[in-house]
Amino acid sequence: VLKFTLDTTISPDGVCCQAVFALLSGLHVRGPSGPLDWKLGGSVMLPCYVEAPIPLDELKVEWKRTDSETFVHLFQDGESRPESQDPAYSGRASFFTEEVQRGNFSLLLTKLTTKDAGVYRCSVYRQQETGQALSQLKEIERLVVTGGHVVSVYTGEDVTLKCSVDSHILSEMLEVSWKKVNPQIPVLIFQEGDILTESTHERYRVEFFGPEEIQKGNFSLRLKELRTEDKGLYICEVFSGEFAANTTVEVQQLGKSAFLYTVESFPSLYTWILILCTLAFVVPVVLCYSASTSLKNQ
């Protein structure tokens, strides 16, 4: 937008002069009035628009993150340029194509993840004019627990019961409880940054995968030397204040491992080997005796 001002000056000799100055003003770009609400896995529109449409051949629009200058999307030379996008936003960020010619440069961001939180800058250029608007996606409070599965194992083997936590809450602020369901038997508890081994029922041989994995949100459980009575449903419950989530793992037993079967059946196997060895010794002796007797008679 060009604004014109009239400047009048009078020289010492009384000559009046007038000059017109053209002042270049920035584009007035509008954005959201405050932080935007969003949900994991959902979609959100980042508003960005101008009141008066801009000819497409004079227009350039850049969407970037303010924290890293990552290119989210670009509109230039009358079309969107998806090849300019950072791979993290490829296929997830798009303009409302039909609205661009009306001055609407809002961006649709889909399949939202926790990494999408942050501030986005919409920069609009028209020749030498420019304007910006900011959109903020706040860090969301979350507690997501995954790992539910069914596992089949043999008696005597070790098994891993998976439980992963994705949260804005530090691991030491979480309470994680592993239990066996029907009947409920405490298996292992993590509380205030400590593993409460005294909470474990005497029949279980269990452990977490170490402090480093816990820091990553990995609260998977290693159940050692599986017994017949260990078969059943287990639940991993995670708590922190008003947040709570859980996942379950079912342990199905397939019977005894080949090693245990061999060991336990060893007495029977030994007996058969002894019989075969005996036969291998006796049969040749009997045959030799028969042959000797036959030769004597002849």
C-alpha positions as CSV (number, residue, x, y, z in Angstrom):
1,V,0.0,0.0,0.0
2,L,1.4,3.4,-1.0
3,K,0.7,6.4,1.2
4,F,1.3,9.9,-0.2
5,T,2.2,12.9,1.8
6,L,2.5,16.5,0.7
7,D,5.5,18.4,2.1
8,T,5.6,22.2,1.7
9,T,8.8,24.2,2.3
10,I,9.7,27.9,1.9
11,S,13.2,28.8,0.9
12,P,15.1,31.8,2.4
13,D,14.3,33.8,-0.8
14,G,10.6,33.2,-0.3
15,V,10.2,30.6,-3.0
16,C,7.6,27.9,-2.1
17,C,8.3,24.4,-3.0
18,Q,6.0,21.3,-2.8
19,A,7.1,17.7,-3.0
20,V,5.1,14.5,-2.9
21,F,6.7,11.6,-1.0
22,A,5.6,8.0,-1.5
23,L,5.9,6.0,1.8
24,L,5.9,2.3,1.6
25,S,3.9,0.6,4.3
26,G,4.0,-3.1,5.3
27,L,1.2,-5.6,4.5
28,H,-1.4,-6.0,7.3
29,V,-1.4,-9.8,7.8
30,R,-3.9,-11.2,10.3
31,G,-3.5,-14.4,12.3
32,P,-5.2,-16.1,15.3
33,S,-6.0,-14.1,18.4
34,G,-4.4,-16.6,20.7
35,P,-2.9,-20.1,21.0
36,L,-4.7,-22.8,19.1
37,D,-6.3,-25.9,20.6
38,W,-5.3,-29.3,19.0
39,K,-5.3,-33.0,19.7
40,L,-2.7,-35.7,19.0
41,G,-3.5,-37.4,15.7
42,G,-6.0,-34.7,14.7
43,S,-5.8,-31.6,12.4
44,V,-5.6,-27.9,13.0
45,M,-5.8,-24.8,10.8
46,L,-3.2,-22.1,11.2
47,P,-4.9,-18.8,10.2
48,C,-3.2,-16.2,8.0
49,Y,-4.9,-13.8,5.7
50,V,-5.0,-10.2,4.3
51,E,-8.1,-8.0,3.8
52,A,-7.4,-7.2,0.1
53,P,-6.5,-10.0,-2.3
54,I,-3.0,-9.9,-3.9
55,P,-2.4,-10.9,-7.5
56,L,-0.9,-14.4,-7.6
57,D,1.9,-13.4,-9.8
58,E,3.0,-10.8,-7.2
59,L,2.5,-13.1,-4.2
60,K,4.9,-15.2,-2.1
61,V,3.8,-16.9,1.2
62,E,6.2,-18.7,3.5
63,W,5.2,-20.8,6.5
64,K,8.1,-21.6,8.9
65,R,8.7,-22.7,12.4
66,T,10.2,-19.8,14.5
67,D,12.4,-22.1,16.6
68,S,14.3,-23.8,13.8
69,E,13.3,-21.9,10.6
70,T,12.1,-25.3,9.3
71,F,10.2,-24.8,6.0
72,V,6.6,-26.0,6.6
73,H,5.2,-24.8,3.2
74,L,5.7,-22.3,0.4
75,F,3.4,-20.6,-2.1
76,Q,5.2,-18.9,-5.0
77,D,4.8,-18.1,-8.7
78,G,1.1,-18.7,-8.5
79,E,1.3,-22.2,-7.0
80,S,2.1,-24.2,-3.8
81,R,5.6,-25.7,-3.7
82,P,5.5,-29.0,-1.7
83,E,9.0,-29.8,-2.8
84,S,10.2,-27.0,-0.5
85,Q,8.7,-28.6,2.6
86,D,10.8,-30.2,5.3
87,P,10.3,-34.0,5.2
88,A,8.6,-33.9,8.6
89,Y,5.7,-31.9,7.1
90,S,5.6,-33.5,3.7
91,G,2.0,-34.6,3.0
92,R,0.8,-33.1,6.2
93,A,0.7,-29.3,5.5
94,S,-1.3,-27.8,2.7
95,F,-2.9,-24.5,1.6
96,F,-6.5,-24.0,0.9
97,T,-5.7,-23.6,-2.8
98,E,-9.0,-21.9,-3.9
99,E,-8.8,-19.4,-1.0
100,V,-5.3,-18.1,-1.8
101,Q,-6.6,-15.9,-4.5
102,R,-9.0,-14.3,-2.0
103,G,-6.2,-13.4,0.4
104,N,-6.5,-16.5,2.6
105,F,-3.1,-18.1,3.2
106,S,-4.1,-20.3,6.1
107,L,-2.4,-23.7,6.5
108,L,-4.0,-27.0,7.3
109,L,-1.7,-29.3,9.4
110,T,-2.8,-32.9,9.8
111,K,-1.8,-36.1,11.7
112,L,-0.5,-34.0,14.6
113,T,2.2,-35.3,16.8
114,T,3.8,-34.0,20.0
115,K,6.7,-32.6,17.9
116,D,4.3,-30.2,16.1
117,A,4.0,-28.0,19.2
118,G,5.6,-24.6,18.8
119,V,5.2,-21.2,17.0
120,Y,4.7,-20.9,13.3
121,R,5.3,-17.8,11.2
122,C,3.3,-16.9,8.1
123,S,5.3,-14.4,6.0
124,V,3.5,-12.7,3.1
125,Y,5.5,-10.9,0.4
126,R,4.2,-8.6,-2.4
127,Q,7.1,-7.0,-4.3
128,Q,8.8,-4.9,-1.7
129,E,6.0,-5.2,0.8
130,T,5.9,-7.8,3.6
131,G,3.8,-8.7,6.6
132,Q,3.8,-11.5,9.2
133,A,1.4,-13.4,11.5
134,L,2.2,-16.0,14.2
135,S,0.3,-19.1,15.2
136,Q,1.1,-21.1,18.3
137,L,0.4,-24.7,19.0
138,K,1.0,-25.1,22.8
139,E,2.6,-28.1,24.4
140,I,-0.3,-30.4,25.3
141,E,-0.7,-32.3,28.5
142,R,-0.7,-36.0,27.6
143,L,-0.4,-39.4,29.0
144,V,-0.4,-42.1,26.4
145,V,0.4,-45.8,27.3
146,T,1.0,-48.4,24.6
147,G,2.2,-51.9,24.3
148,G,-0.9,-54.1,24.5
149,H,-0.3,-57.5,23.0
150,V,-0.6,-61.3,23.3
151,V,2.6,-63.3,23.8
152,S,3.0,-67.1,23.7
153,V,5.9,-68.7,25.6
154,Y,7.0,-72.0,27.0
155,T,7.4,-72.9,30.6
156,G,10.9,-72.0,31.9
157,E,11.5,-69.2,29.4
158,D,11.8,-65.5,30.0
159,V,9.1,-63.2,28.5
160,T,8.9,-59.4,28.0
161,L,5.6,-57.6,28.8
162,K,5.6,-54.3,26.9
163,C,4.5,-51.0,28.3
164,S,5.6,-47.7,26.8
165,V,4.7,-44.2,28.2
166,D,4.5,-41.0,26.1
167,S,3.9,-38.0,28.3
168,H,4.9,-34.4,29.1
169,I,5.4,-35.6,32.6
170,L,8.9,-36.6,33.8
171,S,9.3,-40.3,34.5
172,E,10.1,-39.7,38.2
173,M,6.7,-38.0,38.6
174,L,4.9,-41.1,37.3
175,E,3.5,-44.0,39.3
176,V,3.6,-47.3,37.3
177,S,1.9,-50.4,38.6
178,W,2.1,-53.9,37.1
179,K,-0.5,-56.4,38.3
180,K,-1.8,-59.8,37.3
181,V,-5.5,-59.8,36.8
182,N,-8.1,-62.3,38.1
183,P,-7.0,-62.6,40.8
184,Q,-5.2,-59.3,41.3
185,I,-1.6,-59.9,42.3
186,P,1.0,-57.1,42.6
187,V,3.9,-57.8,40.3
188,L,6.1,-54.6,40.4
189,I,5.6,-50.9,41.2
190,F,7.6,-47.8,40.2
191,Q,6.9,-44.8,42.4
192,E,8.6,-41.4,43.0
193,G,11.6,-42.5,40.9
194,D,12.2,-45.7,42.7
195,I,11.4,-49.4,42.0
196,L,9.5,-50.9,44.9
197,T,10.8,-54.4,44.8
198,E,9.1,-55.2,48.2
199,S,5.8,-54.8,46.4
200,T,6.5,-57.8,44.3
201,H,4.6,-61.0,45.1
202,E,7.0,-63.7,46.2
203,R,6.1,-66.0,43.3
204,Y,7.3,-63.6,40.6
205,R,10.9,-63.1,39.3
206,V,10.6,-59.7,37.5
207,E,12.6,-56.6,36.7
208,F,12.5,-53.4,34.6
209,F,15.0,-52.7,31.8
210,G,17.1,-50.2,33.8
211,P,17.2,-46.5,34.5
212,E,18.0,-45.4,31.0
213,E,15.0,-47.1,29.5
214,I,12.8,-45.8,32.2
215,Q,13.9,-42.3,31.4
216,K,12.7,-43.0,27.8
217,G,9.3,-44.0,29.1
218,N,10.0,-47.8,28.7
219,F,8.3,-49.5,31.6
220,S,8.3,-53.0,30.0
221,L,8.6,-55.8,32.4
222,R,10.9,-58.9,32.1
223,L,9.2,-62.0,33.7
224,K,11.8,-64.7,34.3
225,E,11.5,-68.5,34.3
226,L,7.8,-68.7,33.3
227,R,5.7,-71.1,35.4
228,T,2.3,-72.6,34.6
229,E,0.6,-70.4,37.1
230,D,2.0,-67.3,35.4
231,K,-0.3,-67.7,32.5
232,G,-3.0,-65.0,32.2
233,L,-3.7,-61.3,31.8
234,Y,-1.4,-58.5,33.1
235,I,-2.1,-54.8,33.3
236,C,0.3,-51.9,33.3
237,E,-1.3,-48.9,35.0
238,V,0.2,-45.4,34.8
239,F,-0.9,-42.5,37.1
240,S,0.1,-38.9,37.6
241,G,-2.3,-36.5,39.3
242,E,-5.5,-36.3,37.3
243,F,-4.0,-38.4,34.4
244,A,-4.3,-42.1,34.2
245,A,-3.9,-44.7,31.4
246,N,-3.1,-48.4,31.0
247,T,-2.4,-51.2,28.7
248,T,-2.7,-55.0,29.0
249,V,-0.6,-58.0,28.0
250,E,-1.9,-61.6,27.8
251,V,0.5,-64.4,28.5
252,Q,-0.4,-67.7,26.7
253,Q,1.5,-70.8,27.7
254,L,2.2,-73.4,25.0
255,G,3.6,-76.1,27.3
256,K,7.1,-77.1,28.1
257,S,10.2,-76.1,26.1
258,A,12.0,-78.7,24.2
259,F,14.9,-78.4,26.6
260,L,12.8,-79.0,29.7
261,Y,11.0,-81.8,27.9
262,T,14.3,-83.5,27.2
263,V,15.5,-83.1,30.7
264,E,12.3,-84.3,32.4
265,S,12.1,-87.3,30.1
266,F,15.7,-88.2,30.6
267,P,15.0,-91.2,32.9
268,S,12.8,-92.8,30.2
269,L,15.3,-91.9,27.5
270,Y,18.1,-93.4,29.6
271,T,16.2,-96.6,30.0
272,W,15.7,-97.0,26.2
273,I,19.4,-96.3,25.5
274,L,20.4,-98.9,28.1
275,I,18.1,-101.5,26.5
276,L,19.5,-100.7,23.0
277,C,23.1,-101.0,24.3
278,T,22.3,-104.3,26.0
279,L,20.8,-105.7,22.9
280,A,23.7,-104.4,20.9
281,F,26.0,-106.5,23.1
282,V,23.8,-109.6,23.6
283,V,22.7,-110.1,20.0
284,P,26.3,-110.5,18.6
285,V,27.2,-112.8,21.5
286,V,24.2,-115.1,20.8
287,L,24.9,-115.1,17.1
288,C,28.6,-116.0,17.7
289,Y,27.6,-118.8,20.1
290,S,25.1,-120.2,17.6
291,A,27.7,-120.1,14.8
292,S,30.3,-121.8,17.0
293,T,28.0,-124.6,18.1
294,S,27.0,-125.2,14.5
295,L,30.6,-125.5,13.4
296,K,31.4,-128.0,16.2
297,N,28.5,-130.2,15.2
298,Q,29.7,-130.3,11.6
